[in-house]
Amino acid sequence: DRPLCGHPALGERPILESHAIGNTGVMNFPLSNHEESQEAPDSPIGRRFPSVAGTALSGEDVRFPDATAGAPSVLLVAYQRTAQDDVSSWLEFLESHDPDLTVYEVPTIPALAYRPWAGWIDNGMRKGVPRALWPRVVTLYGEGGPVRDFLGGSRFVGASVVLLDAGGAVRWFGQGFTPDRGGALLDELHHLKERPPD
């Protein structure tokens, strides 16, 4: 089977359950040192994704949204292990409808307190993921805070799904997976691909 744009082939367990984050419960740690704001954020639609840096399992530093420049892409942002079902559903759906689409899994740990554990966490991830898939798994340590604030907080237990255009602006955003949401993302992706370059 063809790999999922840098993810395990269909039928394999995706990253969040197969690496140390899932096994040790790191994704269930407190995600910030203070209670997050209760105010609803502005919609991210039409706004440029915040500039944040993470580390791919392959070791490269990756900065979003620069890493996705030039073509539409999808980020699957997960704060907790409970997001795994959503992540799996989105990966399978996107692979079946657009296998050439670039998709990043983005485990996100906004709390600065856990940054010193980054090397240990990444090593645990690598043990459960084939080397060829490492570049598309990018964990945000500490810098996850701006993403949490931009997308609306980390209390949602599913995956937050972001469709970026070639310039890094959000063109579709949703939380959790349903076939209707998948169809809505594909509709917007189709419009992006039809739109002439600026």
C-alpha positions in Angstrom: 0.0 0.0 0.0 1.1 3.6 -0.7 2.2 5.5 2.4 0.0 8.3 3.5 2.0 11.4 2.5 4.6 10.6 5.0 2.3 8.6 7.3 1.9 4.8 7.8 0.2 2.9 5.0 -3.6 2.4 5.4 -4.3 -0.2 8.0 -1.2 0.7 10.2 -1.7 2.6 13.4 -0.7 6.3 12.9 1.8 8.1 14.9 0.0 9.2 18.1 -0.7 5.6 19.3 2.6 4.1 18.1 5.1 6.3 19.8 6.1 7.4 23.3 3.6 10.2 23.5 0.7 7.7 23.4 2.4 5.1 25.5 3.5 7.3 28.4 0.5 9.7 28.5 2.6 12.8 27.7 -0.2 14.1 25.5 -2.4 14.0 28.6 -0.1 16.2 30.7 -1.3 19.8 31.5 -0.7 21.8 28.4 0.1 25.2 30.0 1.3 26.6 33.3 -1.8 28.8 33.6 -5.5 28.4 33.0 -6.1 29.2 29.4 -8.4 32.1 28.4 -12.1 31.4 28.3 -12.7 33.9 25.5 -13.6 32.5 22.1 -10.8 33.3 19.6 -11.4 35.0 16.3 -12.0 32.5 13.5 -8.7 31.5 11.9 -10.2 31.4 8.4 -8.4 33.9 6.2 -5.6 34.5 8.6 -2.1 33.4 8.2 -1.1 30.5 10.4 1.3 31.6 13.2 5.0 31.2 12.7 6.1 28.4 14.9 9.0 26.0 14.9 9.0 22.3 15.7 11.2 19.3 15.2 10.5 16.5 12.8 11.2 13.0 13.8 13.9 13.0 11.1 15.7 15.7 13.1 15.1 18.7 10.9 13.8 22.0 12.3 10.5 22.8 10.6 8.8 26.2 10.7 5.2 26.5 9.9 3.8 27.8 7.7 7.0 28.3 5.7 7.4 24.6 5.3 4.1 24.3 3.4 4.7 27.3 1.1 3.9 26.8 -2.6 1.0 24.4 -2.4 -2.0 23.6 -0.3 -1.4 21.4 2.7 -3.2 20.1 5.8 -2.0 20.2 9.4 -3.6 17.7 11.9 -3.0 19.3 15.2 -3.4 17.1 18.3 -3.0 18.0 22.0 -4.0 14.7 23.5 -3.9 11.0 22.8 -7.7 11.0 22.5 -7.3 12.7 19.2 -6.0 9.5 17.6 -9.3 8.4 16.2 -9.8 11.7 14.4 -6.2 11.7 13.1 -6.7 8.2 11.8 -10.0 9.0 10.1 -8.6 12.2 8.5 -5.5 10.4 7.2 -7.5 7.6 5.6 -10.0 10.0 4.1 -7.4 12.4 2.6 -5.4 9.5 1.3 -8.4 8.0 -0.5 -9.4 11.3 -2.1 -6.1 13.1 -2.7 -3.0 10.9 -2.2 -0.7 13.7 -3.4 -1.8 16.2 -0.8 0.9 17.1 1.8 -0.3 16.3 5.3 1.6 16.9 8.5 0.8 15.4 11.9 1.5 18.0 14.5 1.6 16.7 18.1 1.5 19.9 20.2 2.7 20.4 23.8 2.3 24.1 24.6 3.6 23.9 28.2 7.2 25.0 28.4 7.8 22.7 31.4 8.0 19.7 29.0 10.5 21.2 26.5 13.5 19.5 28.4 11.9 16.1 27.7 11.8 16.7 23.9 14.7 14.4 23.1 13.3 11.6 25.2 9.9 11.9 23.6 11.2 12.1 20.1 13.4 9.0 20.6 10.3 7.1 21.8 8.4 8.2 18.7 11.2 7.0 16.3 11.0 3.5 17.7 7.5 3.1 16.5 7.6 4.9 13.2 9.4 3.8 10.0 12.2 6.2 9.1 10.7 7.1 5.8 7.7 8.6 7.6 9.6 10.8 10.1 9.7 14.1 8.0 5.9 14.6 8.2 5.6 14.2 12.0 6.5 17.5 13.6 6.1 18.0 17.4 5.8 21.5 18.8 7.3 22.0 22.2 6.6 25.2 24.0 5.8 27.0 20.7 2.5 25.2 20.7 1.0 28.0 22.7 0.5 30.4 19.8 -1.2 27.5 17.9 -3.5 26.8 20.8 -4.5 30.4 21.0 -4.9 30.8 17.2 -7.1 27.7 16.9 -9.1 28.1 20.0 -7.6 26.3 22.9 -6.4 22.8 23.8 -9.4 21.4 25.7 -10.9 19.9 22.6 -10.1 16.2 22.7 -10.1 15.5 19.0 -7.9 16.7 16.2 -7.9 20.3 14.9 -7.7 20.3 11.1 -6.2 23.2 9.2 -6.1 23.6 5.4 -3.5 26.1 4.4 -3.2 27.7 1.0 0.1 28.2 -0.8 0.8 31.3 1.2 0.2 29.8 4.6 -3.3 31.3 5.2 -6.0 29.2 6.7 -8.7 28.4 4.1 -10.6 25.7 6.0 -10.7 24.8 9.7 -12.6 22.1 11.6 -12.4 20.0 14.8 -13.1 16.3 14.7 -13.9 14.1 11.7 -17.2 13.5 10.0 -17.7 12.7 6.3 -19.4 16.1 5.9 -16.4 17.9 7.3 -14.2 15.9 5.0 -16.3 16.9 2.0 -16.2 20.5 3.0 -12.4 20.5 3.2 -12.2 18.8 -0.2 -14.5 21.4 -1.7 -12.3 24.2 -0.5 -9.2 22.3 -1.6 -10.7 22.0 -5.1 -11.3 25.8 -5.2 -7.7 26.5 -4.1 -6.4 24.3 -6.9 -8.6 26.0 -9.5 -7.6 29.5 -8.3 -4.9 31.1 -10.5 -1.7 31.9 -8.7 -1.3 35.5 -7.4 
